[in-house]
Amino acid sequence: MPLALSAFLEMEDQAQIIYTYCPMQVPALLQAPAYALSAALAGLPAGATYERAAGAAELVAIRQRVLDRHQGPHLWAVLDRAALTDPPLSRAEDRLAQLDALTKAARQPHLAVQVARPVSESGYLYQGPPFTLLRFPEQDRPDALVLHLLHAPVVIEDRRRVEEHQQAFARLSLSALPVESTPDVLDEVRATLPG
């Protein structure tokens, strides 16, 4: 496991609140098994093996256990509609399973899932890479920013950069559809699937 990924996973495990924005895909902590595998396969570099993708998907499943832990972190995720309507899944049953996983997550009291409005409606366009903000239970421990870049996550603790992304997440959340409308959005997407 790359050192940068290991450091991020350790911090994610210690976080009290996780804020995440992934414009083009469902965040890893909310991915169904078939989605995690398909996303890993789609992101493999040339020459990589299926076993590597399977290992990445298994890591996603392990990471998700943090959300089921007693007094585990709160997760607040904002996703774009494209993550729902154009997933890396070809089979309708896998797409339904992912929508079901998101619907179940949206009903959990410690999880908040929002779908972003189109930019034409919201008036806000975030122009950076996917990111996660981690807030820790220790009062004297600063928040951390994780940029999800092509080859590995990059952990940033520079206060100015963290604050810029906190403001970006706040704008994304305020301009997104309300949390309580997420099941309806998922039902709309479900209605577009064949069968």
N, C-alpha and C positions, 0 to 999 in steps of 0.2 A: 504494500500500500504506500503510495507517495506520502512523504512527510507532511506536505501541505494539507492533504486530505485527512490524514490522521489527526493533525492539530485541530482542523475544523470539526471533525466528528467528536473529539473530546470536548470542545467548547459547546457544541450543540447539545451534548449529553448533560452538561452542567447548567444550561440556560434555564431561566425561570419563564421567560417569554421569548417566543420566536416570531419575528415578523418576516414575511417573505413575499417577493414579487417575482414571478416567472412568466414573462409575457408569452412565450411560445409553447410552453409545456406545463403540465400539472406538476407542482412541486413534489420532490421525491417523497416527502413525508405523507403525501396523500395519494401516491400511485398504487393502483391495483397490481398484482403480480405480473399479469400479461403486459400491462403498460410499462412497468419497470424493465422487463426484458426487452420489449420492442424499442424503448428509448435507448437502452444500452446498445442494442444491435445497430440502431440508426446512427449512433455517435461513435462507433468504433473506427479507429484509423485503419487505413488499408493494411491488409495482412494480419489483422488481429483475429483471434480465434473466437468461436462460439462460447467456449468455456470461459473466456474473459468476460463476455457479456453476461453469462449466467452468474458468474461471481459478483459482478456489479449489481445485478438484480437481487441477489441474495443479501448483499450489503444493505440495499434499500430496505428490505424486509426487516433486517436487524435494527436499522436506524428507527424504523417506525415503532418499535417496542417502547421507545421513550414516551410516546403519547399515551400508552396504556398503563404506564407506571403510576403507582399511588403518589399523588402530589407531583406528577410530572409537569412538564411545561405547558403553558398556554400557547397555542399556535394561531396566528392571524395571517391568512394568505389571501393575496389578491391575484387573480388570474385573468388573462384576456380570454375573450370568447373563442379566439383561434385555438387556444389550448384544448377547448372542448369540441370544436367543430372539425378540426384537422389534426387529430391525434396520430401518433405513429402506429396505428392499429388498423389492420385490414379487415378483420373479422368483426361482424356486427355484435356477436356475443361478447367479445372482448371490450368493445366500446360501451356496451350496456353495463358490463361489470365495472368499468371505470366510473361511469355515471352513478351507479349504485354506491360505489365506495365514497364518492364525493357527497352524495345525498346523506349517507350515514354519518360522514364527518360533519356535515353542516348541522346535524341535529345534536352534536355533542356539546355540552355546556362549556368545555374548555377549548373548543375549536371555533374559529370564525373564518368562513370562506366567503369571499366576495368576488363578483365578476365585474370587471371594468366596463364602463360604458364606452361606446365608440368615441374617439377623440373629437369627432365633429359635434358630439353632445357634451362631452366633459370639458373641452377646451384645454385639456392638459395632456402633453405628450412627454413621457419620460424617455430620455434618449441615451440611456446607459445600459450596461449588461444586467442580467438577472442578479438579484442580490437578496441577502438575508441579513437581518439585524438581530443580534443576540443580547438579551438583557439578563443579568445574573442576579441571584438573590442577595449577594453581598453588597451592602450599600456603598462600600468604597471601591468596588470593582467597576471599571468603566464598561459601557456597552461596546460591542464589537460589530464591525461591518464585514460581511463576507461577499466578495464579488465572485460570481460563478462564471469563470472564464473558460476558454476553449479546452485547455488541458488539465486544469486543476483549480480548485477554489483558492482565492487569495484573501487572507485575513488581514484586515486593516483596523488599527486601533487609534489612528490619528483622530482626535476629537472633532476637528473641523469637517473631515470627510464623513465621519459618523453622523454628525448633525445634519449635513447636507442630505444624506440618504434618509434620515429620520423625517426631514421635511418632505422629501420626495414621497416617502411611504404615506405620510399623512395626507398629502394631496391626492395620491392614488386612491386611498381609502375613502376620502371625502367625496371624490368625484365618481366612485364606483357605485354600482347598484347596492342597496342596503343588504345587510347580511340576511335579513328575513326573506328576501326575494330570491335567494340562491336556489332553493328547491324548485321554484317556478321556472327559473332559467334552465335548470337541468332537465326539467320536464319538457321544455320547448325543444331543447337539443335532442332529447330522446325521441320526440315526435318526428324528427327529420330522418331518423334511421330507418332503413328498409326492414320490413317484416313487423 
